[in-house]
Amino acid sequence: MPKLKIKKGDNVVVISGRDKGKQGEVLRVFPAESRLIVQGVHIARRHTRQSMREQGGIVEKELTIHVSNVAHIDPSSGKPTRVGYKTLDDGRKVRVARRSGEVLDK
């Protein structure tokens, strides 16, 4: 299972596919499949039948997208960036943007 550099809550941009250029927040990560769900990206429409709990009709929901099709957004410039790691003075290992060197972890 590969180590992913993207976590829930990160802001990413889609760099390939039909939603290229769209930006959103990571809602969920599936490390075993190397896939993730991004808010507002890869939307599918499902026709659902009415039940006791839910209204019927056409429901739109986000589907998974492969992790290789997204890139982090640099906090300072807003452009796509790669991710590196750095150890801070207090001993914490944090993710940093390669483009600007700014820390991505909160």
TORVO-711008 format. One record per residue (C-alpha): residue number from 1; x, y, z. Coordinates in steps of 0.2 Angstrom, whole numbers. Example, Ala and Ser with C-alpha at 12.3 -4.5 7.8 and 13.67 -1.06 7.14 Angstrom:
# TORVO-711008
<rec><num>1</num><px>62</px><py>-22</py><pz>39</pz></rec>
<rec><num>2</num><px>68</px><py>-5</py><pz>36</pz></rec>
END
This chain:
# TORVO-711008
<rec><num>1</num><px>0</px><py>0</py><pz>0</pz></rec>
<rec><num>2</num><px>8</px><py>16</py><pz>-6</pz></rec>
<rec><num>3</num><px>10</px><py>31</py><pz>6</pz></rec>
<rec><num>4</num><px>-1</px><py>45</py><pz>1</pz></rec>
<rec><num>5</num><px>4</px><py>63</py><pz>3</pz></rec>
<rec><num>6</num><px>-14</px><py>70</py><pz>2</pz></rec>
<rec><num>7</num><px>-25</px><py>70</py><pz>17</pz></rec>
<rec><num>8</num><px>-43</px><py>74</py><pz>21</pz></rec>
<rec><num>9</num><px>-46</px><py>93</py><pz>22</pz></rec>
<rec><num>10</num><px>-32</px><py>97</py><pz>9</pz></rec>
<rec><num>11</num><px>-35</px><py>109</py><pz>-5</pz></rec>
<rec><num>12</num><px>-31</px><py>101</py><pz>-22</pz></rec>
<rec><num>13</num><px>-33</px><py>105</py><pz>-40</pz></rec>
<rec><num>14</num><px>-37</px><py>92</py><pz>-54</pz></rec>
<rec><num>15</num><px>-22</px><py>91</py><pz>-66</pz></rec>
<rec><num>16</num><px>-29</px><py>78</py><pz>-79</pz></rec>
<rec><num>17</num><px>-46</px><py>71</py><pz>-84</pz></rec>
<rec><num>18</num><px>-63</px><py>78</py><pz>-88</pz></rec>
<rec><num>19</num><px>-63</px><py>90</py><pz>-73</pz></rec>
<rec><num>20</num><px>-45</px><py>97</py><pz>-76</pz></rec>
<rec><num>21</num><px>-43</px><py>114</py><pz>-68</pz></rec>
<rec><num>22</num><px>-57</px><py>112</py><pz>-55</pz></rec>
<rec><num>23</num><px>-52</px><py>115</py><pz>-37</pz></rec>
<rec><num>24</num><px>-59</px><py>107</py><pz>-21</pz></rec>
<rec><num>25</num><px>-57</px><py>100</py><pz>-4</pz></rec>
<rec><num>26</num><px>-53</px><py>82</py><pz>-1</pz></rec>
<rec><num>27</num><px>-68</px><py>74</py><pz>8</pz></rec>
<rec><num>28</num><px>-62</px><py>56</py><pz>10</pz></rec>
<rec><num>29</num><px>-46</px><py>46</py><pz>6</pz></rec>
<rec><num>30</num><px>-45</px><py>28</py><pz>1</pz></rec>
<rec><num>31</num><px>-26</px><py>23</py><pz>3</pz></rec>
<rec><num>32</num><px>-28</px><py>5</py><pz>-2</pz></rec>
<rec><num>33</num><px>-35</px><py>10</py><pz>-19</pz></rec>
<rec><num>34</num><px>-25</px><py>26</py><pz>-21</pz></rec>
<rec><num>35</num><px>-41</px><py>36</py><pz>-23</pz></rec>
<rec><num>36</num><px>-50</px><py>50</py><pz>-15</pz></rec>
<rec><num>37</num><px>-66</px><py>60</py><pz>-16</pz></rec>
<rec><num>38</num><px>-64</px><py>79</py><pz>-20</pz></rec>
<rec><num>39</num><px>-79</px><py>91</py><pz>-17</pz></rec>
<rec><num>40</num><px>-87</px><py>96</py><pz>-33</pz></rec>
<rec><num>41</num><px>-76</px><py>85</py><pz>-44</pz></rec>
<rec><num>42</num><px>-81</px><py>69</py><pz>-54</pz></rec>
<rec><num>43</num><px>-100</px><py>72</py><pz>-51</pz></rec>
<rec><num>44</num><px>-112</px><py>57</py><pz>-56</pz></rec>
<rec><num>45</num><px>-130</px><py>58</py><pz>-57</pz></rec>
<rec><num>46</num><px>-140</px><py>43</py><pz>-49</pz></rec>
<rec><num>47</num><px>-158</px><py>40</py><pz>-51</pz></rec>
<rec><num>48</num><px>-165</px><py>35</py><pz>-34</pz></rec>
<rec><num>49</num><px>-181</px><py>27</py><pz>-29</pz></rec>
<rec><num>50</num><px>-191</px><py>36</py><pz>-15</pz></rec>
<rec><num>51</num><px>-190</px><py>27</py><pz>2</pz></rec>
<rec><num>52</num><px>-196</px><py>31</py><pz>19</pz></rec>
<rec><num>53</num><px>-181</px><py>41</py><pz>24</pz></rec>
<rec><num>54</num><px>-176</px><py>49</py><pz>7</pz></rec>
<rec><num>55</num><px>-185</px><py>59</py><pz>-7</pz></rec>
<rec><num>56</num><px>-184</px><py>50</py><pz>-24</pz></rec>
<rec><num>57</num><px>-177</px><py>59</py><pz>-39</pz></rec>
<rec><num>58</num><px>-160</px><py>62</py><pz>-47</pz></rec>
<rec><num>59</num><px>-146</px><py>64</py><pz>-34</pz></rec>
<rec><num>60</num><px>-129</px><py>71</py><pz>-38</pz></rec>
<rec><num>61</num><px>-114</px><py>64</py><pz>-29</pz></rec>
<rec><num>62</num><px>-95</px><py>64</py><pz>-30</pz></rec>
<rec><num>63</num><px>-86</px><py>49</py><pz>-36</pz></rec>
<rec><num>64</num><px>-68</px><py>44</py><pz>-33</pz></rec>
<rec><num>65</num><px>-53</px><py>51</py><pz>-43</pz></rec>
<rec><num>66</num><px>-36</px><py>43</py><pz>-43</pz></rec>
<rec><num>67</num><px>-23</px><py>52</py><pz>-33</pz></rec>
<rec><num>68</num><px>-11</px><py>54</py><pz>-48</pz></rec>
<rec><num>69</num><px>-24</px><py>66</py><pz>-56</pz></rec>
<rec><num>70</num><px>-23</px><py>79</py><pz>-42</pz></rec>
<rec><num>71</num><px>-10</px><py>91</py><pz>-35</pz></rec>
<rec><num>72</num><px>-9</px><py>101</py><pz>-20</pz></rec>
<rec><num>73</num><px>-13</px><py>120</py><pz>-21</pz></rec>
<rec><num>74</num><px>2</px><py>131</py><pz>-15</pz></rec>
<rec><num>75</num><px>-5</px><py>141</py><pz>0</pz></rec>
<rec><num>76</num><px>5</px><py>157</py><pz>-6</pz></rec>
<rec><num>77</num><px>3</px><py>157</py><pz>-25</pz></rec>
<rec><num>78</num><px>-13</px><py>146</py><pz>-28</pz></rec>
<rec><num>79</num><px>-4</px><py>136</py><pz>-41</pz></rec>
<rec><num>80</num><px>-1</px><py>117</py><pz>-41</pz></rec>
<rec><num>81</num><px>14</px><py>111</py><pz>-32</pz></rec>
<rec><num>82</num><px>23</px><py>95</py><pz>-27</pz></rec>
<rec><num>83</num><px>25</px><py>90</py><pz>-9</pz></rec>
<rec><num>84</num><px>40</px><py>87</py><pz>1</pz></rec>
<rec><num>85</num><px>44</px><py>83</py><pz>19</pz></rec>
<rec><num>86</num><px>54</px><py>93</py><pz>32</pz></rec>
<rec><num>87</num><px>58</px><py>91</py><pz>50</pz></rec>
<rec><num>88</num><px>55</px><py>106</py><pz>61</pz></rec>
<rec><num>89</num><px>65</px><py>112</py><pz>76</pz></rec>
<rec><num>90</num><px>53</px><py>105</py><pz>88</pz></rec>
<rec><num>91</num><px>55</px><py>87</py><pz>80</pz></rec>
<rec><num>92</num><px>39</px><py>87</py><pz>70</pz></rec>
<rec><num>93</num><px>39</px><py>80</py><pz>52</pz></rec>
<rec><num>94</num><px>28</px><py>91</py><pz>41</pz></rec>
<rec><num>95</num><px>23</px><py>92</py><pz>23</pz></rec>
<rec><num>96</num><px>30</px><py>107</py><pz>14</pz></rec>
<rec><num>97</num><px>25</px><py>114</py><pz>-4</pz></rec>
<rec><num>98</num><px>40</px><py>112</py><pz>-16</pz></rec>
<rec><num>99</num><px>35</px><py>128</py><pz>-25</pz></rec>
<rec><num>100</num><px>36</px><py>140</py><pz>-11</pz></rec>
<rec><num>101</num><px>43</px><py>130</py><pz>4</pz></rec>
<rec><num>102</num><px>28</px><py>134</py><pz>14</pz></rec>
<rec><num>103</num><px>21</px><py>122</py><pz>27</pz></rec>
<rec><num>104</num><px>5</px><py>113</py><pz>22</pz></rec>
<rec><num>105</num><px>1</px><py>105</py><pz>38</pz></rec>
<rec><num>106</num><px>-9</px><py>114</py><pz>51</pz></rec>
END
